[in-house]
Amino acid sequence: MANPPKIKDAFVAIHGHFYQPPRENPWLEIIETEESAYPFHDWNERIASECYRPNAHARIVDGKGKILEILNNYSLISFNFGPTLLPWLERRCPSTYQNILKADRDSFRQFGHGNALAQVYDHIIMPLANERDKETEVLWGIADFEKRFNRKPEALWLPETAVNYATLRVLVRNGMSYLILRPLQALRVRPFGGKRWVDVSQGRIDPTQPYRCFIRDASGKKISDRWIDIFFYDGVISREVAFGDLLKDGNAFCERLGQAYQPLKKRPQLVHIATDGETYGHHKKFGDMALAYALKEGFLSRGFELINYGAFLKRFPPVHEVEIDEGPRGEGTSWSCAHGVGRWKEDCGCSTGGRPEWNQKWRRPLREALDLLRDELSSIFEEEGEKVFKDVWEARNGYIDVILDRSSENLDRFFYQYGLKGLNGEGRIKGLRLLEMERHALQMYTSCGWFFSDLSGLETIIILQHAARAMELAREMTNKEIEGMFLNCLSEGNSNLPEMGDGRQVYQRLVKPRCVSLDKVVNHYAISSLFSNEERERKVFSYRVEKINQERMEKDNSWLALGQVRVTSETIPEPKEFFFGLIPSRKDIFRTWISEERKMDFDRLKEKSLQSLGGSEDETAKTLTLLLGDHVLTIRDTFKEERQAIFQKAIQRELKEHFQSYAHLFDRTREAIEALAKEGMEIPYEVRVAAEVTLSDRLLQEVNELKRDFNKTIKRGEIDRIVQEAREHGFQLKKEDSIRILNDVLEEEMEALQRMVTQNAAASPGSIETLEERAEKTIQLLDLAETWGFELSKEEAQNSMGEILAECLGSLEECWWGNGAERKPPPPKFVTLAERLGFNVEKLSKMTGPGISAKQP
C-alpha cells in the first residue's frame, strides 16, 4: 500500500499450536514406518517437511519467484510446540529445532516476553483427567519448557483448549499468568468493580482485549486473590484461516485481520487468531509464505504493530472480569467440540473423516477401559511404590527430570531425592519400572486417540500400544490379571469396519503384534550382526546389546552362528543374558533359537553344535532345539523398521553376482547396441535391462567417488559419459541414490561456506580466494547437476545462503571488506551463487552498494 493508514494502538498477534501425538513405538522408542504418510517415512517427517522446517526458513519472494528474504516465522508469532514433538525435532531436524529456540530468544529481546508457550505434556484432555494426572501433566510440561527454552513459561497451552475451573486451579497453582481460549468458552463479563454481568456466551465476547478470570474452589466459590488472565482469540477469522482460502493470498490475509480493528473504540486493541500451527504449510500449501509476507510487511504496512501476548498483557492489563463456560455437567469446553468435551468420551456427533454411516460409539468403551486401567495401575503404583519412594506421587512428578536426561549421574540424583534411604539396585529397577508404567499410563490418554473416525485408526492404535506397554510393566511386578478386565471393557466398542471387529479383536490384531520382547531384540541383533562390523556393543533402537561370546562356524558349504549377549533397555537398565543359535533356512531365510537359560556354557554349546554342522538343515535344527529349546524366530520377527534393509543385505551376494552378469552382457553387446541404434532398430529388452542396471550401478559408484574427491572425479568425466550414453540410447537411469548423495554434497558445501563467512574467514586477502573457490565449486556442482538432468533439492542450500545474507549484509565491512577505509565488494562468485540458488540479486546489489552486478560471471 502506497500510503498505509496510521492506526492508533492497533496490535496483531498470531498463535500457532504446533503438535503431533507421540508416534514412537513404546518399546523401541522410535517411529516406525507409517505407510499413510508416503512418500515420507512417517507423519512427523512429512509435516516437518511441509510445515515445521518451512516456517523456520520461510521464503518471501518477488513477482518472479526470486527469493527476497528468508524469515524465521517463529520469531514473530506466538507459538507452542508439543513437548513430545520437540525431542523428535531435536534429533531429526536440528536446524529447525534451533531456529525455534532462537525465535523465543529473539522475541524476548524484542518484546521483553518470549513468543513460546509451554504445553500440557501428553496432550491429554485436562477436564477429563483426575487431579493427580492434571498436576503431573502441567509440571512435566513446565519442566520440559524450562529445559529447552532456558526460562520459566508465562503461559501453558491447554490441548484442544479444553478447560474448566478445576483445570484453571492447577494452572494458577503452578504460576501460569495467562491462557488462550476460544471465544465460545466465555460465559459472561463485567468491568472491575461492576455489579452487572453481561452475557457473552455463544461467542459474543470482544476478543480484542484480555480478561481476568478469578479461580473458584471445588464448591464453586470465587477466590478473590487468585486469578489467571485470558485472551479469547477471534474465532471467525481463525476458522477462515484454518478452513477457508485466506492463506492463498498474503494481502487478503492481512486485509481480513485488519477488518477486525474497531476504530470507534478508544482503547488499544489486539487483533489475534489461533489455529493449529500445521495450518501454515501442511494443511494449507504455501501458508508459511503467506504468513511470512504478513509478518514482514503486510501488517506493518496497514499500521499494525506486531506483539506477543505477554508483552500486550504487560502494557495493557485487563479491565474486565470474565467467567468461563464449564460445559455440560461442568466437564469442560474445548475449541473443536460443540458438545463441551464429548468428543473424547462419547458419540457426541463430532467426527473427522470416515463414511456418513459410521458412528463413534466406540469412544465411550475406550475411555471407560482406559479409566479402569488407570485406576488399577494407580493402585499398583501406590502399593509397590511405597517400597521404593518416600512419596510415590512426588516421585512421578519429578520423573520428568529422568525423561529429559537418562544418564546414570542423573538417575543417582533422582533416587537420592525421591528414593527411600538405602535403596539397592534391584529397588531402583523396580522404581523405574513403576515410573515407566505411569509414563505410558499418561500417554495412553493422548487426545488424538478419540479425535478421528474409527477405533482401528492410527492414532487410536498408538494410545492402545501405550496401554499395552503399561500393562506389561504391571504384569512384571504383580500377579494381577489386568489385561482381561481391560479387554472386556474395550470389547464393548466396535470398529466401523466389519472386518476389524470389536475392541478386543482390534487390540489382538493391531496392537499385540507390535509389542516387543527381549527375545525379539536378540533375534534382530543376531540376524543383523551377520552383515555388520564386529562391535563389542551395538544399539538396537532403545536397547543396548553387548556381545559376550559370538562365533560363526562353517563346514561343507553350511554355516552356523552362535552367540551369548547381554541386553539392556535404555529406559529400565536391567541387563539380561541370552544365548542364540542361527542358521540359514530354505523356507525362512534365517532361523534363530533363543534361550535365557543362565546355566548354559558357551563352549559346550559350541562343541555340541559343531558336531551337527555339515549335515542337513533339519539335523542342525534338531541339535539346536536340544541345546537351546524350541523357541525359534525368523527374519519375519525382526523389527519392521529395518527388516527390508536386512533382507537387502541378506541377498546382497546374489545381487552382486547378478550385477556382474548384467555388466558382462552389457559390455559384450555394446558394439551391437551401437549398430542397432544407427540403423534405427529397437534394442532387445534383455540387453536394455542389462544396460540400465549396469549404467545405473556405475553412475552410483562415480557419484560416491565425487563425494570423496570432487575435482578428480569431474576431471575424469565418467559421469558425463554415462549420462550421455543413456541419453543416446534412451536408457532409463536409476538416479534416486545418486541425487541423494549429490544433495548431501551441496548441503555440505554450503555449510562449509557459511562457516567461512560467519567466522570472518574471508577477512584477509588470502582467504577471499578460498571463499571464491568454495563458491565456484558449489556453482560448478549446480551446473553439472543441471547438465546431467539431476534435479537437486536446493532448500537447505538456500537456507544456508539466507542465513549468510541475514548475518552479513548488515555489516559487510566486518565480514568481507576488512576494517580499512578501502571499500571492496563481496566476491563476485558469491553473488553468482546466490543468483543460482534463486535469490533476487538485484536487491542484493542495492543492499551491498556499488561493485556488485547480477551479470557478473
N, C-alpha and C positions, 0 to 999 in steps of 0.2 A: 504494500500500500504506500502510495507516494507521500501522503500526509496523514499518518496514523492519528486517530483521536487520542487525546490525553484524558485518561480516566483516573479519577482520584481514588486512592485507596482500593484499587482493584487487584486482587491476588488470584493466582491459579495454582492448583496442586493436582497432580495425577498420582494415584496409588495403584501399584501392581502387586497382586498376590501371586508370587511365583512358587509353585509347589507341584511335586509328584509324589504319589504314595511310595513307601519303601518297597521296591521291587525285588530286593535281594532274596535269594533262597535262604531261609532261616538257618540252614545247616552250613551251607558253603559260604554265605555272606557275599555272594556275587550275583549279579543279574544274569540269568540265563537267557538264551535267545528267545525273543518274543516275535513269532512269525508275523503277527498282525502289524508290526512296525516296519516290515520290509519296505524299501531295501536296506533299512538300518538294522543294527543288531537288536535294539530294544527301544522302548518308547523314550527312555531318558536320553538316549543318543540322538534319536530323531528330533525331539523337542529342543535339545541343546543346539542342534544344527539349525533349526528353523526359528528359534526364539532367544535362548539364553546367550548364545555367542553373538548373534547379530545385534542384540541390544547393547552388548558391551563394546561393539565396534560398528555403530550404526552409520550408514552412508547418507550424506547429504550430497545430492548430485545436481548438475545443471540440466538444461533442456536437452542436451545430447547424451545424457547418462554418464558424463565425466564426473569423477569424484571431486567435490569442492572441499569436503572436510569429513573426518571420521570422528563421531561423537560417542562418548560413553553415556548412554541414556540414563543409566542408573544414578549418575551424579546429579541429575536434575529432576528426578521423580522420587516420590515416597515409595518404599517397597519393603516387602518381607519375603524371605526365602525359607522354605521348609527346612528345619534342622536335619531331616533325614535325606534331603536332596543335596545340601551343601557338601557333605563328605564325598559324595559321588562326583560333584563338580570339581572339588579339590584334587581328586585323583585323576579324573579323566579329561577335564577342561581347565587346566591350571591357570591359563591366561585369563579366561573368563572369570574364574573364581577370584583372582587377584584384582581384576577390574571392579568386581562387586565390592570387595573390601575397600579398595581405593576410593570408590564413589562415596562411601559413607564418610571416609576421612575428609575428602574434598568438600562435601556438603557441610560437614561440621565446621570447617574453616570458613565457608561462605555464609552460612546461616546461623552459626552458633549452636545448631542442633543437627544431629545426623539424620540422613534420609531413611536409614534402616530401622525397621521394627522387628522385635522378636516374634516368635510364633509358638503356640502350644506344640509340644514336641512331636507327638504322633498323630496330629490332625484328627483328634477324636471329637465327637460332638459333646461339648462340655456340659450342657444341662442334663444330658442323659447319663453322665458319669457319676460315680459315687464320690463322696467328699475326698477320700484319700487319693483317688486317681486324678481328680481335679488338681489337687495340691502338687502331686508329683509331676504332672504334665507341665504345669506352669514353671515349677522350679527347674526342671530339665531344659525347658525352652529358654529360660533366662540364662542358665549356666552355659548352654551352647553358644548363645549370642555373645556373652561376655568373653568367651574364649576366642571367638573368631573376630569380633569387631573391637575388642580391647576397650570396651566401655560398658556401662550399665544401660540397659534399654529404658526408654521413657514409656514405651507402649508395647503391647503384645497383640498380635493378630489372632482373633478367635476363628477357628475353622468354620467355614460356611457362615461366619458372623453369628453363630448360634449363641444365644445369651439368655440368661435370667438373672435374678438378683443373687442367687447362690453363687453363680459364676463371677459376678462382679465383686462379691466379697473376697474371693480368692485373689483376684487381680489387685485390689486395693491393699490387701494384707501383704502382698509381695511388691508393693511400691510402684505399681503402674500409674502413670499420670493421666493418660487419655486412651481413647478407644475409637475405632471407626466402625460405624454400623449403617445398615440400610435405613432409609427414611421410614419405611413401613414398620420399623421396630420401635418407633417413638409413639407414646400414648398421649401425653399432654404436657404443656409447658406453662410457665408463668415467670414474670420478672422477679429478680431477687427482691424480697420484701413484699411482694404482691400477695393478695389473698385469692384472686380469681384464677382458676386454671382454664387454659384454652385447649380444647380437644384438637390434637393434630394427628390423630390416627388416620389410617388409610393413606399415609404418605404425604400429609398436608403440612409437614414441618418445613420451615425455611432452612435450607441446607447451607446457607452462606455464612453461618456463624456457629461457634461451638456452644455447647450447653453443659451445665453441671448436673450430674446425677448423684444424689445422695444415697448412700447404701442403706439397705433395710435388713434387719436381722431376720432370723428364721420365722418369727411370728408376724413379720411384715411391718414392724415399727421402724420409722426413719431414724437414722443415726446422724445427727446434725454436724458432727465434726469429721465425718469420713465420706469421701466422695471421689468420683472419677469424672473427668470431662470427656464429652462425646462429640465427635464430628459425624453428622449424618450426610453421607455423600449424595450427590444429585442422582437420583435413581433413574429418571427418564433418560438423561444423556448417557449414563453408564450403560443402560440397556441398549441404546442405539449404537454405542461403540462396540459392545460385545456381540450383538446380534444383527446389526444393520450394516450400512456401507460407509459410515463416516470415515473409516481409515483408508478408503480408496483415494482420498484427496486431502492432503495436509491442510490446505486452506479451508476446505469445508469443515474439517475437524475443529480448527481454531474458531471459525465463524460460529459454529454451533455452541461452543463453550462461551463465546462472547455474548451470545443471546441470553445467557443465564444471569448476566450482570443486570442489576435493577437500579438505574440511575436516580430514581426518586428517593431511594434510601440514603440518608445522610450519615452513613457509617461505613467502616471498612467491610468489604465483602470478600469471602473466599469462595471462588467457583472451583469445585473439586469433584472428581469422579473416582470410582474404584471398580476394578474388574480383575479377573484372572490375568496375571502378567502374560500368560501364554497367548492372550489375545493379540499381542504385538509381535506378529511374525508367524506363529503356529496356526492359530485359528484364523487370523487374517493375514494373508501373504503380503509382505512388504509393509505391514503395520509398524514395524520398527522404524522404517524410513519416514513414514508419515509422522510418527511421534518425534523423531529427531528434528525434522523441519519445524514442528510446532514449538519444541523446546528451545531451539536455537534462534528462531526468527519469528515464527507465526504469532505467538502470544505477545512477545515484546513489541512487535510492530502494531499491535492493537491496543497498546497501552497497559497491558497486564504485567504484573511483577510475579516472577516465579518464587515460590516459597514452599517450605515443608510444614507439616502440622505442628511440630514442636516450636518452630520459630513463630508461627502465627499465634499460637496459644500464649507464648511469652509476651508478644506485643499487644495482643487483643484478647484478654481473658474473657470468660463467659460473663454475661449479664442476665442470663435466664437459667432457670432450673428446669429439668426435664424428668419425667418418669417414663420408664420403658414398658413396652408391652411384653408380658411374660408368656403370651400364647395360651393355648388350651391347657387347663389344669396346671398352669404355671410351669409347664415343662420347657418353655423357651420358644423363641422365634429365630429365624435364620434368613439368609438372603436368597436361598434357592428352593424354598418350600413354602407354598401358600398356606400350609396347614401347620405352622409352627415348626416342629422338628419331626413331624410324622414320617418324613421320607426315610428316616434312619431307624424306624421301628415298626412300620406297618404299611399296608397297601393304602396309602393316603390319596392316591390318584396322580401323584407326580411320577414321571418316568422319563427316561432318556433313551431313545432308540428302541429297537425291538418292534415286533409286529403289533398292529392295532388290537388284536385279540388277546395279547399277552397281559398277564397281571403280575403284581409284585406282592402276592400273599406270602411269599417265602420270606419276606423281611422280618415278620414277627417271630417265626420259629428261629431264624438266625440270631436275632437279638436275644431271645429268651435262652437259647442254647449257650450263647457266649456269656450271658449274665450268670447262668448256672455254673458254668465252668469257672468264671472269675471268682465266684464265692467259694467254690471248692478249693481252688488254688490258694486263695487268701487264707483259708483255714490251715492248709499245709504250710504255707509260708510262716504263719504265726507260730504254729506248733513246733515245727522243725527249726525255725529261725531263732527262737529264743535260746536254743542250744549253741548258737553261733554269735549272735549280735546282742549288744546292750539294749538297743531299741530297733526292732525289725523295720518299722516304717521309716524311721530316720535313716536307717542304712539304705533303704530303697531310694529315698530322696537324694542321698549322697552318691548313689551308684553312677550318676551321670559323669562324675569325675573319672571313673574307670572306663566308661564307654568312650570318653574322649581321649583317654591315654591308658592303654593296657600294658604299659611297661611294668616290669617286676618292681621297680622302685615305687611306682605309683600305687601298685597293689599293696605294698608294705604300708604306705601311708594310710591307705583306705582302711585296712584291717586294724591298724593301730588306733585309728579314730573311732571306728564303729564296732570292731570285734571285741568279744569277751577276752579278758586277760588270760594269757597262757594258751591261746588258740593254736593248735598244731596244724600241720599241712593238710591233713585229712579234713579238719574242720573248715579250713579256708576253701578247699574244693567244694565242700558241701554248701558253704555260703555263696560261692559263685554260681553253683547250680541253682540255688534258690532264687538268686537275683536275676539270672538269665531267664528262669521260668517267669518271673514277674515282668521282665522286659518284653517278652513275647506276649504275655497276657495283656499288656497295654497296646502293643502293635496290632493285636487281633481286633481292636476297635477302630482302626483307621477308617474314616468316614466313607471312603470310596467303595468299600465293600458292599454298601447298601445303595449307592447312588445310581447304578446303571440298571440294565433291564432284566438280568437273569441271574439265578443262583449259581449257574455254571460259568459266569463271566470271569474274565481275567482277574479283575480287582477283588472279587469275592473269593476266588481260589487263593489269592495271595494272603488274605486275612485268615482263611482256614488253615493255611500252611503254618502260620504263627500259632494258631490254636493247637495244631498237631505237635509242634515243637514244644510248646509249654506242657502239654500232657505227657510227652515222652520224658521230659525232665522230671516231672512229678512222679512218674512211674519208677524212676530210678531211685527215689527216696522213700516211697511208701507203697504198700500193697493195695491201696485204694483203687477200685475199679471206676475210673472216671470216664474213660472214652465211651463205654457202653451207655452211660447216662447221657452224655453229651450227644451221641448219635441218635439216641431215642428221641430226644427233643428236636434235633436237627431234621430228622426224617419226617416231621410234620410239615415241612416245606417241600414244595415240588418245583422242579425246573419247568420252564415253559417249553422246553424241548423234550418231547416224549422219550426219545432215546436216552436221555440223561437220567431220567427217573427222579427219585426223591433225594432229600439232603444226604441221607446215608450213602446212597449209590453214587452221588456226585463226589462225596468225600473219598469213597473207596476207589473210584475211577481216576480222579484228577488230583487228589491231594496225596494219598498214600504212596503212589509210585515216586513222588518227588522227595520223600523222606530219605535221609542219608544215614547209613550206619557205618561204623568204622571199618567193617569188612569190605564195604564198597570203596572206601578210601584206599585200603590196601590193594584191592584189585586194580583200581585205577593207576596206582603207583607202579604195581608190578608190570602191567602191560606197557604203560608209557615209558618206564625205565629201559625197555628194550631199545628205545630209539634216542636216548638222552645220554649226556656225559655222565661219568662216574662221580657224581657229587656225593658227599657224605650225608648231606641233609638237603631235602627239597620240599618246597611248599606245594601242597595240593589244595589250592584255594585257601580256606581258613584253617587248614591243618598242616602241621609240620611232620614230615616223615623222615626219621633218622635211620640210616642203614646200619645195622649191627653186623650182619653177615649177608653176603649175596654172591651168587656164583652161577655162571651159565656153563653147562656141560654138553658136549657134542659127541656123537658116536654113530657111525654108519648112516649119515645123512639125516639123523634125527637129533633133536636137542631138547634140553630141559633147563629151566631157570628156577633156582631155589633162593629163598631169602628169609631173613629174620629182621624185622623192622620194629621201630618204636614210633607210635602215632600219638601226637599231642594236639588237642584243639587249642586255637589261639584265644578262645573265649573262656574255656574251662580247662586250664593246663594240667590235666591229669593224664600222665603217659600210660599207654597200654601197649604190650608187645604182641606181635603176631608172627607166625610162620606162614610161608606160602610156597607153593609149587606150581609152575606154569608150563604148559606145553602147547605146541601148535595143534590145531584141530581142523580136520577136513570140513566139518559141519559148522563150527562156531568160530573159526579163525584162531581163537585162543581159548583155553580153559584154565581157570585158576582155582586151586584148592587152598583154602584159608583156615587156619586154626589159631585159637588163642590159648592153646594148651601150654602152660608155663613149664611143665616138666620135660618138654621136648628138648633134645640135644641136636644142634645143627649138624655136627659131624656125623652123628648117627643117621640123621635124615639124609644127608648127602650120600653116605655109604650105601644105605638101603635103596635109595632112588637110582643110584648109578647102576645097580645090578639089573634093573629093568630097562635101562636105556639101550636103544638099538633094536628093541622088539617093536611090536605094533603099538599103535596109539592106545588100544584097549588094555594092553598089558601094563603100560606105564600108568594109565589111569587107575587101574586096579591097585597098583603099588601105592600111589599117592593117596588113594582112599583109605588104605590100611594104615598109612602113616599119619595122615592129616584129617581123616574123617571125610564125610560125604558132602561137606558144604562147598559147592562149586559155583563160581561166577564166570561170566564170559565177557566179550567185548561189548555186548548189549547192556551190561551192568556198569560200564564206565560212565562218567558224567557227561550229560548231553553237551555241555559247553565245549568239550574237547574231543568228543567221540569221532567227529568227522576228521579232525586233524590226525588222530591216532590211526584211523583207518587208512588215511592217505599215506602215512609213514609205513604202515604195515605192507602196503603194496608198492612201495617206492622202488624196490629192487626190480620188480616186474616192469614197472613203468620205465625205468632206465633202459631195460633191455628193449622195450618197445621203441623208445626214442632212438636208440642206436639202429634198430631195424628201419625205422622211418628215414633216418638220416642216410643210411646206406642206399635205400631205394631212391631217395631224392637225388643224391649225388650221382648215382648211376644213370638216372634218366634225365639229367639236366640238359644234355645236348638234344635229346629227343623233344623235351619241352620247348626249347628254343625253336626247333624245326617246326613243330606243330603250330606254335604261335605265329611264325612267319607266314604259314600257309592259311592262317585264319581258322584252324581246326580246333575242336574242343579238346581240352586236356582231360584224360581219363580221370574218373572220380578218385580211384585209389592213389594215383600219382598226385592229384591235387591235395588230398588229405595228408599225404607224406610231406609235401612241400609246406603246407600251412603249419603242421606240427613242428617241423624242423626249423623253419624260419622264425616262428614264434619263440621257440626254445633258445635259438641263437641270439635273438633280439634281447631276451631277458638276461642272458649271460653278459651281453655287451653293456646293457644299461647298468647292471651291477658293477661292471668294471668302470663305467663312467663315474659312478658314485665314489669309487675308490681312487681313481686317477682321472680327473676331468680332461685335462689338456691332452694327455697321451691317447685317451680313447677317441676324442674328437679328431685328433690328427690322423689316427689310423683309418677313420672313415668307414668302419664296417657297418655302423648303424645306417648310414646313408645308403650303402649298397643293399642292405637287407630290405629297407623300405622301398627303394627304387625297384628292386626285383619283384616285390609283392605287387606294386602298382602296375608294372608292365604286364603281369600275367593274371591280375585280378585275384590274387591270393588274399584271403582274409586273415590278418594277423591277430592273435590274441594279445591285446595291449594292456589289459587291466593292471596286471602286476608291474609292468614297465612304467605305466603312468603313475602308479602309486609311488614307485621309487623316485621318479623324476619330481613329483610333488614334494617328497621329503628333501631332495637336493635343493629345490627352490626355497623351501622354508628355512633350511639350514643356512643358505647363502644370505638370505635377508636378515636372519637373526644375527649372523656374524657382522653384517653391515651395520645393523642397528647398534650392536655393542661398540663398534669402532667409532660411530658418530657420537653416541651418548656419553662415551667415556672420553670424549675430546681427543680421540686417537689421531685426528687429522689436523691437529693444531700446528704441526711443523711441516715445512715444505716436503720433506721426505715422505711423511705419512699421507699426504694428499695423493701421491702417486698410488699408494696402497689402496686408498679409498676408490680411486678411479679404476684400479684393476679389479677390485671386488665388484663394483657396479657393472663394469664391462663384462665380466664373467657371467653375471646374472642376466644381463641383456642378451648375451650370446645364447644362454640356455633357453630363454623365452623364444628367441628367433629360431633356434634349431627345433624346438618342440613344435612350433608352428609349421616349419618346413616339413617335418615328419608326419604332420597330421595328428599330433597328440594334443588333446585339449586339456591343459593343466588347470587345476583349481588355483586361482590367484588370491583367494580370500585372505588366507593367513599372511601371504606376502604383502597384500595391500594393508592389512592391519599393522604390520611392522613398519611399512612406509608411512602410514598415518601417524604412528607414534613418534617416528623420527621428525616428521614435519611439525607436529604439535609441540614437541620439546625444543626444537632447534630454530625454527623460523623466527621466533621472537627474539633470539639473541645470537644471530649468526656471527656477530663479531667474535664471540667467545668460542663458538663451535668450529667455524671454518676460517675466519679471517685473521685469527690471532689477536693480540692486544695492541698491535701497532696502529699507526694512523692510516696506513695504506689499505684501501678498500678492495677486497677481492671477492668475486662471486663464488658460489659453491661449484664443485667440479661439474663440468658440462655433462659427463656421463651420468651423474647422479640425477640431473634434471631429465635426461632422456629416459632413464629407468622409471622415474615417476610417471612419465607420459606412457610408457609401455605397460605400466600397471593400471592405467585407466584414470590417472589424476588429471585435473584441469591445470595444465602447466602455465596457461596464460595468467591464472590467478596467482600461481607460484611466482611468476615473473614480477607481478605487481607487488607481492609481499616482500620480495628479496631485493628489489631495486634493479638498476642497470647491470648489464653484463650477463643476463640470462635470456635465452631465447628458446622457444619451443622448437625451433627449426634446427637447433644445433645437432650435429651427428651423435 
